[in-house]
Amino acid sequence: MTMIRRILRDVTVALGLGGWACVPAAFADAICVLDDRGQTVCLEQAATRIAALSPGATELIYAAGAGDNVVAVVSYSDYPEAAKSVTSVGSHTRLDLERLLSLQPDLVLAWGTGNPSEQIDTLVRLGLPVYYVEPYEFEDIARTIENMGKLAGTSTVADAQATRFRTGIHNLRERYQDASPVRTFYQVWAEPLMSMNASHYISKVVSLCGGINVFADSPRLIPRLSQEAVLLENPEAIVTGGMGEQNAAWLDPWRAFPNLLATQKDNLFFVPPSLIQRPTPRLLEGANILCEKLDIARARR
């Protein structure tokens, strides 16, 4: 019998297959919330051993005040600093289930479109409580923080963080609701060239700042593009997060197109990726930076 099979057997015996079934009637005083898939997640008591299976989920659970309860993270979970010392159970695209199960989590925070579905399904079959983290709206981020606070018993901290985030988003919306539109291309990736459509939360940040996502109407959440497609759209501003917190190299290829409006106006802007490409409270900081960049574009007309 392989080690993974032994662990699966032991966990199944310990938990009882379905013993953590997310049914409120299973225990009268259950802590129950709805995750981002609309599924009910219930715990008999507050979670004390939490596995966060994406860098974003890690940030969210720390923001909810439950960082001390995190026993497992995945690679690139680099914020806050304390998360770097937590045991890694692989990457978000390939989990080390043996190591994860050996840590005996009582709550798993899964990335719905990022983690391998077959591996998460294994955890679900074992009866482990799985909360799917997949926020698409600003309110989803605030609500997720509140939900994590409920599940971890840290609602005082979580509710305060959620309120702070909601207030910051509201203030930006009020400030930029009448701002002159800036046609904007946000580059998610370089090779292949990618952006996002209107459903993505980054597009919602662009709109929040008075920008117009030039690929908002794409049928795909993360469309793959050609340079020619971007040139045809001729955006007034190009924004990217790049590879690394201070690496703006993805902007350099656009300087080769002097007839591109964003290049003519020098509206080639970098925003640190962890501040805008993770749906966490720090998205508010990234939104403020992006709004400032689009203000620069307006001033250069």
LUMVEXMAR-787432 format. One line per field, with one value per residue (C-alpha): residue in three letters; z, y, x; residue number from 1; chain. Coordinates in steps of 0.25 Angstrom, whole numbers. Layout:
// residues N
resn	c(ALA, ...) $
c3	c(Z, ...) $
c2	c(Y, ...) $
c1	c(X, ...) $
resi	c(NUM, ...) $
chain	c(A, ...) $
***
This chain:
// residues 301
resn	c(MET, THR, MET, ILE, ARG, ARG, ILE, LEU, ARG, ASP, VAL, THR, VAL, ALA, LEU, GLY, LEU, GLY, GLY, TRP, ALA, CYS, VAL, PRO, ALA, ALA, PHE, ALA, ASP, ALA, ILE, CYS, VAL, LEU, ASP, ASP, ARG, GLY, GLN, THR, VAL, CYS, LEU, GLU, GLN, ALA, ALA, THR, ARG, ILE, ALA, ALA, LEU, SER, PRO, GLY, ALA, THR, GLU, LEU, ILE, TYR, ALA, ALA, GLY, ALA, GLY, ASP, ASN, VAL, VAL, ALA, VAL, VAL, SER, TYR, SER, ASP, TYR, PRO, GLU, ALA, ALA, LYS, SER, VAL, THR, SER, VAL, GLY, SER, HIS, THR, ARG, LEU, ASP, LEU, GLU, ARG, LEU, LEU, SER, LEU, GLN, PRO, ASP, LEU, VAL, LEU, ALA, TRP, GLY, THR, GLY, ASN, PRO, SER, GLU, GLN, ILE, ASP, THR, LEU, VAL, ARG, LEU, GLY, LEU, PRO, VAL, TYR, TYR, VAL, GLU, PRO, TYR, GLU, PHE, GLU, ASP, ILE, ALA, ARG, THR, ILE, GLU, ASN, MET, GLY, LYS, LEU, ALA, GLY, THR, SER, THR, VAL, ALA, ASP, ALA, GLN, ALA, THR, ARG, PHE, ARG, THR, GLY, ILE, HIS, ASN, LEU, ARG, GLU, ARG, TYR, GLN, ASP, ALA, SER, PRO, VAL, ARG, THR, PHE, TYR, GLN, VAL, TRP, ALA, GLU, PRO, LEU, MET, SER, MET, ASN, ALA, SER, HIS, TYR, ILE, SER, LYS, VAL, VAL, SER, LEU, CYS, GLY, GLY, ILE, ASN, VAL, PHE, ALA, ASP, SER, PRO, ARG, LEU, ILE, PRO, ARG, LEU, SER, GLN, GLU, ALA, VAL, LEU, LEU, GLU, ASN, PRO, GLU, ALA, ILE, VAL, THR, GLY, GLY, MET, GLY, GLU, GLN, ASN, ALA, ALA, TRP, LEU, ASP, PRO, TRP, ARG, ALA, PHE, PRO, ASN, LEU, LEU, ALA, THR, GLN, LYS, ASP, ASN, LEU, PHE, PHE, VAL, PRO, PRO, SER, LEU, ILE, GLN, ARG, PRO, THR, PRO, ARG, LEU, LEU, GLU, GLY, ALA, ASN, ILE, LEU, CYS, GLU, LYS, LEU, ASP, ILE, ALA, ARG, ALA, ARG, ARG) $
c3	c(0, -4, 6, 0, 1, 15, 18, 11, 19, 32, 29, 25, 37, 46, 40, 35, 20, 20, 34, 31, 21, 19, 24, 35, 41, 44, 57, 64, 67, 53, 47, 33, 22, 6, -2, -15, -22, -14, -6, 8, 17, 31, 43, 56, 63, 58, 49, 56, 45, 31, 18, 8, -6, -14, -11, -11, -1, 8, 8, 11, 23, 29, 26, 34, 46, 45, 41, 53, 49, 35, 35, 20, 8, -7, -14, -16, -3, 0, 7, 19, 23, 33, 22, 16, 28, 27, 21, 6, 0, -14, -25, -27, -40, -33, -19, -10, -4, 5, 12, 12, 19, 28, 34, 37, 33, 38, 27, 13, 5, -10, -23, -31, -45, -41, -33, -39, -39, -37, -25, -18, -21, -13, -1, -3, -4, 9, 16, 18, 18, 6, 4, -11, -12, -26, -24, -36, -30, -20, -10, -12, -6, 6, 8, 7, 18, 27, 24, 27, 40, 44, 40, 48, 60, 57, 52, 60, 52, 39, 39, 42, 29, 21, 25, 22, 8, 5, 9, 1, -12, -9, -8, -21, -28, -23, -27, -42, -45, -54, -59, -74, -79, -83, -93, -86, -89, -77, -80, -71, -78, -89, -95, -99, -99, -90, -84, -78, -81, -73, -63, -57, -45, -51, -62, -51, -45, -58, -59, -44, -48, -60, -70, -82, -84, -99, -98, -89, -99, -101, -99, -91, -77, -80, -95, -103, -112, -123, -124, -136, -128, -118, -129, -135, -122, -121, -106, -99, -87, -86, -72, -67, -55, -61, -55, -41, -33, -39, -53, -64, -76, -82, -85, -94, -107, -108, -109, -123, -128, -129, -135, -123, -115, -102, -107, -113, -100, -91, -84, -82, -67, -57, -45, -36, -39, -25, -22, -34, -39, -26, -21, -7, 2, -5, -17, -12, -12, -26, -30, -24, -32, -45, -43, -41, -54, -62, -56, -62, -76, -75, -72, -84, -94) $
c2	c(0, 13, 25, 33, 21, 19, 34, 33, 21, 27, 40, 33, 25, 37, 46, 36, 37, 49, 52, 66, 67, 81, 79, 89, 79, 70, 78, 88, 99, 98, 109, 110, 120, 120, 119, 126, 114, 116, 103, 102, 99, 96, 93, 87, 97, 108, 103, 102, 95, 102, 99, 111, 105, 118, 131, 139, 129, 131, 146, 145, 136, 145, 157, 150, 149, 134, 134, 126, 115, 113, 100, 98, 108, 106, 112, 128, 130, 141, 151, 154, 151, 140, 132, 129, 120, 111, 97, 97, 86, 88, 98, 102, 94, 81, 78, 69, 61, 53, 65, 72, 61, 58, 72, 68, 81, 84, 94, 94, 107, 103, 111, 107, 110, 108, 95, 82, 78, 63, 66, 75, 64, 54, 63, 65, 50, 48, 58, 69, 83, 90, 105, 109, 123, 130, 144, 152, 164, 174, 170, 155, 159, 166, 155, 144, 151, 151, 136, 132, 140, 132, 119, 122, 129, 142, 151, 163, 165, 160, 169, 181, 177, 175, 189, 195, 189, 193, 207, 208, 203, 212, 224, 221, 219, 233, 239, 234, 232, 244, 243, 244, 230, 224, 213, 203, 190, 182, 171, 159, 151, 152, 139, 136, 150, 150, 160, 159, 161, 170, 158, 158, 166, 173, 179, 184, 191, 197, 202, 207, 216, 222, 213, 205, 191, 189, 174, 175, 168, 156, 143, 137, 141, 141, 143, 140, 151, 155, 168, 172, 171, 181, 190, 190, 194, 205, 207, 220, 213, 200, 194, 181, 175, 167, 156, 161, 172, 182, 176, 185, 178, 174, 188, 189, 182, 193, 204, 198, 203, 218, 220, 213, 224, 218, 219, 233, 238, 229, 223, 210, 207, 196, 192, 182, 169, 164, 177, 175, 161, 155, 157, 161, 173, 178, 180, 193, 198, 193, 200, 213, 212, 208, 220, 229, 224, 227, 241, 242, 238, 248, 259, 256, 258) $
c1	c(0, 6, 8, -4, -13, -10, -12, -25, -29, -25, -32, -45, -45, -42, -52, -63, -66, -76, -74, -71, -83, -87, -101, -106, -115, -103, -100, -109, -99, -91, -84, -89, -86, -87, -75, -72, -79, -91, -89, -91, -79, -81, -72, -75, -66, -56, -45, -31, -23, -25, -20, -19, -17, -14, -6, -19, -26, -14, -15, -30, -29, -18, -26, -38, -29, -26, -12, -8, -17, -11, -3, -2, 0, 5, 17, 17, 9, 18, 9, 9, 23, 19, 12, 26, 30, 17, 19, 17, 9, 13, 8, -6, -6, -1, -3, 5, -7, 2, 8, -5, -13, -2, -4, -18, -26, -40, -43, -38, -38, -38, -36, -48, -41, -27, -26, -26, -41, -38, -29, -39, -50, -41, -42, -57, -59, -51, -61, -51, -58, -55, -58, -56, -50, -53, -57, -62, -67, -62, -73, -69, -55, -61, -71, -61, -52, -65, -68, -53, -55, -67, -61, -48, -55, -48, -60, -56, -43, -50, -62, -53, -44, -56, -62, -49, -49, -63, -61, -48, -55, -67, -58, -51, -65, -70, -57, -56, -71, -71, -56, -53, -52, -38, -38, -29, -22, -18, -8, -9, 2, 12, 14, 4, -2, -14, -24, -38, -52, -62, -65, -51, -49, -37, -46, -55, -43, -41, -56, -55, -44, -52, -45, -51, -46, -43, -45, -57, -66, -57, -65, -54, -50, -36, -35, -22, -18, -9, -1, -9, -22, -16, -11, -25, -32, -21, -23, -19, -13, -6, -5, 2, 7, 19, 28, 32, 28, 38, 39, 32, 39, 26, 23, 36, 31, 20, 30, 33, 20, 21, 7, 1, -6, -2, 13, 11, 6, 16, 4, 11, 8, 13, 5, 12, 5, 2, -6, -16, -15, -19, -34, -30, -31, -18, -26, -30, -16, -14, -27, -22, -9, -17, -26, -14, -8, -21, -21, -7, -12, -24, -14, -5, -17) $
resi	c(1, 2, 3, 4, 5, 6, 7, 8, 9, 10, 11, 12, 13, 14, 15, 16, 17, 18, 19, 20, 21, 22, 23, 24, 25, 26, 27, 28, 29, 30, 31, 32, 33, 34, 35, 36, 37, 38, 39, 40, 41, 42, 43, 44, 45, 46, 47, 48, 49, 50, 51, 52, 53, 54, 55, 56, 57, 58, 59, 60, 61, 62, 63, 64, 65, 66, 67, 68, 69, 70, 71, 72, 73, 74, 75, 76, 77, 78, 79, 80, 81, 82, 83, 84, 85, 86, 87, 88, 89, 90, 91, 92, 93, 94, 95, 96, 97, 98, 99, 100, 101, 102, 103, 104, 105, 106, 107, 108, 109, 110, 111, 112, 113, 114, 115, 116, 117, 118, 119, 120, 121, 122, 123, 124, 125, 126, 127, 128, 129, 130, 131, 132, 133, 134, 135, 136, 137, 138, 139, 140, 141, 142, 143, 144, 145, 146, 147, 148, 149, 150, 151, 152, 153, 154, 155, 156, 157, 158, 159, 160, 161, 162, 163, 164, 165, 166, 167, 168, 169, 170, 171, 172, 173, 174, 175, 176, 177, 178, 179, 180, 181, 182, 183, 184, 185, 186, 187, 188, 189, 190, 191, 192, 193, 194, 195, 196, 197, 198, 199, 200, 201, 202, 203, 204, 205, 206, 207, 208, 209, 210, 211, 212, 213, 214, 215, 216, 217, 218, 219, 220, 221, 222, 223, 224, 225, 226, 227, 228, 229, 230, 231, 232, 233, 234, 235, 236, 237, 238, 239, 240, 241, 242, 243, 244, 245, 246, 247, 248, 249, 250, 251, 252, 253, 254, 255, 256, 257, 258, 259, 260, 261, 262, 263, 264, 265, 266, 267, 268, 269, 270, 271, 272, 273, 274, 275, 276, 277, 278, 279, 280, 281, 282, 283, 284, 285, 286, 287, 288, 289, 290, 291, 292, 293, 294, 295, 296, 297, 298, 299, 300, 301) $
chain	c(A, A, A, A, A, A, A, A, A, A, A, A, A, A, A, A, A, A, A, A, A, A, A, A, A, A, A, A, A, A, A, A, A, A, A, A, A, A, A, A, A, A, A, A, A, A, A, A, A, A, A, A, A, A, A, A, A, A, A, A, A, A, A, A, A, A, A, A, A, A, A, A, A, A, A, A, A, A, A, A, A, A, A, A, A, A, A, A, A, A, A, A, A, A, A, A, A, A, A, A, A, A, A, A, A, A, A, A, A, A, A, A, A, A, A, A, A, A, A, A, A, A, A, A, A, A, A, A, A, A, A, A, A, A, A, A, A, A, A, A, A, A, A, A, A, A, A, A, A, A, A, A, A, A, A, A, A, A, A, A, A, A, A, A, A, A, A, A, A, A, A, A, A, A, A, A, A, A, A, A, A, A, A, A, A, A, A, A, A, A, A, A, A, A, A, A, A, A, A, A, A, A, A, A, A, A, A, A, A, A, A, A, A, A, A, A, A, A, A, A, A, A, A, A, A, A, A, A, A, A, A, A, A, A, A, A, A, A, A, A, A, A, A, A, A, A, A, A, A, A, A, A, A, A, A, A, A, A, A, A, A, A, A, A, A, A, A, A, A, A, A, A, A, A, A, A, A, A, A, A, A, A, A, A, A, A, A, A, A, A, A, A, A, A, A, A, A, A, A, A, A) $
***
